[in-house]
């Protein structure tokens, strides 16, 4: 079970459902996606956080490699879907809070 891919899939369905129900427009999602673009500094922090999460067991090997594959795209990750950006950002925030505790 890959929690990262499952979360992205769930976010995709949720966002699609909200558009279909008229709760949000596609333009609003597109605008949000641009606002979620990562800077090179954020990308570096995400890569370091993923490495630490793999080392300390917060992510299993498959999940860590999934995140690594996304992050290894460099700033091209900003071309990914809003659901992917939201999922990775939430995951990194959760992992960083675990590392701070």
PyMOL commands that set and color helices and strands:
alter all, ss='L'
color gray80, all
select helices_A, chain A and resi 3-20+26-35+40-56+61-71+74-79+82-100
alter helices_A, ss='H'
color red, helices_A
deselect
rebuild
show_as cartoon
